[in-house]
Amino acid sequence: MNTRLAVLVLLISSAGWGLTWLPLKTLSEMGLDGMHLILIAFTSAALFLAPWLIKDYARWKQSLRLMLMIALAGGFANVTFQTAIYHGDVIRVMILFYMLPVWSVIGGRIFLKEKIDGVRISAVLLCLSGAFVILDIWHTSWHGINWIDLLALAAGLGLAVTNILFRYSQHIPVRSKVASTFIGCSVMMVFVFMLSAPAATLPDNYAATLAAAYGVLWLTLITFGTQWAVTQMEAGKSSIIIVMELVAAVISVALITSAELKLHEMLGGLMVLSAAFLEGSRSEETAIEVV
């Protein structure tokens, strides 16, 4: 496997995730409600990939339970994160979500027998510290734990489980697993709509069409890139590199809005970059073993 190529693809895909605020902000300004946007984007992406899912049926029909687990974990991760962002404080949600490397390293060790050495522990600590510095954790109000906090933690755990399942199921085509994830997210969003009954209606413009295009083009591409790369490297390594999306988000906001990067954002970004380089530059020695 070409680990260096996978690292590059994951870095680019993570940057793509970090830039998703651009289309989301644009669509929001056009009057499209956040929940409608998520449902339209993921359902459109699921429909787009459905023909390949059907085409690959012979390759995953013996692993139906595994595909259902991927749909459940991937859908759960997306819905919990988007719901937490929609209802909660963005910075607080991001802090809790970016516990992802911890869950990935622990899960990779338990289920895939991945090695945890001093370098990996150092990279995780450096990555988490950098993320918390960027997010200025010291100036975030923490008055008790609420349901939104639990959703944010659950989202990071859900993404870690999804990545581990993708790496474990090497025999299933990545496009089928991505399609399964999108279907899981769409189905769960329908349940969210049934429970919350949002009052907002679709705007009388082409925002819904753009949301569908965002799902088919942008979300499909970066999800495919992320999950293909995840299957090529250890869960602990990939989770550290994925945090690069936070750096991409901060830098892109500063450049596009002409805002000045603050000292803590630059310091935190360098810490995350260092952690990603530390993990991304070393070769993998651990083979996959299933408990």
Secondary structure as GFF3:
##gff-version 3
##sequence-region A 1 291
A	DSSP	alpha_helix	3	18	.	.	.	ID=ss1
A	DSSP	alpha_helix	21	29	.	.	.	ID=ss2
A	DSSP	alpha_helix	34	55	.	.	.	ID=ss3
A	DSSP	alpha_helix	57	60	.	.	.	ID=ss4
A	DSSP	three_ten_helix	61	63	.	.	.	ID=ss5
A	DSSP	alpha_helix	64	87	.	.	.	ID=ss6
A	DSSP	alpha_helix	90	97	.	.	.	ID=ss7
A	DSSP	alpha_helix	100	112	.	.	.	ID=ss8
A	DSSP	alpha_helix	118	134	.	.	.	ID=ss9
A	DSSP	three_ten_helix	137	139	.	.	.	ID=ss10
A	DSSP	alpha_helix	147	168	.	.	.	ID=ss11
A	DSSP	alpha_helix	174	196	.	.	.	ID=ss12
A	DSSP	alpha_helix	207	213	.	.	.	ID=ss13
A	DSSP	pi_helix	214	219	.	.	.	ID=ss14
A	DSSP	alpha_helix	220	231	.	.	.	ID=ss15
A	DSSP	alpha_helix	235	242	.	.	.	ID=ss16
A	DSSP	alpha_helix	244	256	.	.	.	ID=ss17
A	DSSP	alpha_helix	263	280	.	.	.	ID=ss18
###
